[in-house]
Amino acid sequence: MKRVLVMHGPNLNLLGKREPEIYGRTTLYRLNRMLEELGEKLGLDVVTYQSNSEGELVEAVHAARGRFDFIIINPGALTHTSIALRDALLAAEVPFIEVHLSNVFAREEMRKRSTLSDVAKGVISGFGVHSYIMALRFVAGADGETK
């Protein structure tokens, strides 16, 4: 059974409350339950994690090395700034998918640059909670061709 770590970055604990016109009305709790339930149906062991701290996210990525087969990460605002998170994801040697609820390319200029996307397996952006679901479905169908 593939193990998947789903990581949520800064401010995603406020899903459903913060700017619902951009990020939707689904709470983080509900999103995590949806992913765990879908993971079970797809034969995946899904573990979710959220932190507002860059350092804690880096530590979680380090801990994923050798323990998880895939990471799905919404780094939030750290997408645009965190070299530390990029370096941790590279060092962990766990393939990952970058996801975003909103279409970051249709937003402010500062949100159009990612420090992670060029080293990610792929990027899914703009489909609300379905961005995560698409990523999870990809992981379920991915064979050994993940790097």
N, C-alpha and C positions, 0 to 999 in steps of 0.2 A: 504494500500500500504506500503510495507516494505521500510524503508529508509536505504540507504547504504552510508557510508562514505568511499571513496577511498583515501588513504593517500600515498603520495610519499615523501620519505626522501631525504637526502642530495644528490646533484648532479643530481637528476633525472630531474631537469629543463633543463639539457643539453642533454636530449634524442635526438637521431637523429644526434647529432654533436659529442658527446664524445664516443670514441671507438666504432664506429658503427659495427665493426666486432664482438664485444661482445654483445652490447646492442641493435643493430638493427638501422634502419634508421627512424623509426617512431618517430615523435616529441611528446613531452608531450602534446602539444595542441591537436594534432590529436588523441593521445591515449585517452585523456579525452573526446573528442567528440565521439569517438567510444563507450566508456563505457556509456556515457549518452544516446546515441541513442539505444544501446542494452538494457540498463536499461528500457527505455521507452517501447520497444517492449516486455520486460519480465514483465512489470508491477511494476517496481522498481523506486523509487525516488533516483537517484544517485547524490551525491555531491562529488566533487573532491577537494583536497587540497594538496599543496606541500610546503615544507619549508626545508631550509638548516640548520635550527636551531633545536637542540634537545629540547630546552625549549619550542619553539613554537609548536612542534609536541606533546609534553606532554600536553600543554594547550589545543590543539585541541582534544586530546583523552578525557581529563576531560570534555570538553564541549559536547562531544558526549553522555555522560551518560544520559540516559532517552530521548534522542532526536533521536538516531539511533538504528536500529535493528541489524546491522552488520557493521563491519569494515573490509575492505580489505586494507592491508598495505604492502608496499614495503619500509622497513626501510633503504634501502641502507646500507652504512657502519655501521650504528647504530645497525644493526642486531647483530653484533659481540661484541658490547661494552656497549650497553645502558641498565643498570639496571633500570634507571629512566623510560624509555619507557615501559619496562616490567611491572614495578610496576603500572604505569598509566593504562596500558591495563587491568591488573588484577582489579584495583580499579574501573574502569569504568563499569565493569560487562556487557560489550557488547561483544558478541562472535566475534572472528576475524580470518581471514585467512592471513597467511604470504605468500607473493608472491615475486618471483625474476624472472627477465628477463633471466639471465644466469643460468646455472647449477652450483650453488655454490659448489657442491660436486666434481666437476671436475676441480676446480680452485685451487688457493693457499691454503695452509693448514689453514691460518688464517680465510678464508671465510667458512670453514666447520663447524664452531661452531656458533650457534644462541642462544641468550639469550631469545628468544621468542618462538621458535618452540614447546617446551614442554608444553606451556600453550595455544597454538593456536588450533583452531578447526582443522586446517590442514595446510600443506605447499605445495605450487605449485612452482616448480623451473625448469627453463631451457627451457621454451617454448616461450620466447620472449613475445610480447604483448599478446599472447594467454594464458599466465599464468593468467593475469588479467581477461580475458574473461571466462576462465574455472571457476575461483573463483566466478565471477558474476553469471554465470549459476548455480553454486551450490547454491548460496544464493537464487536465484529465486525458486529453487526446494526444498529448505530446509523447513521442517515443524517445529514444535516446538522443535524438537530434535537437538538443536544447541549448547548445552554446554557440 
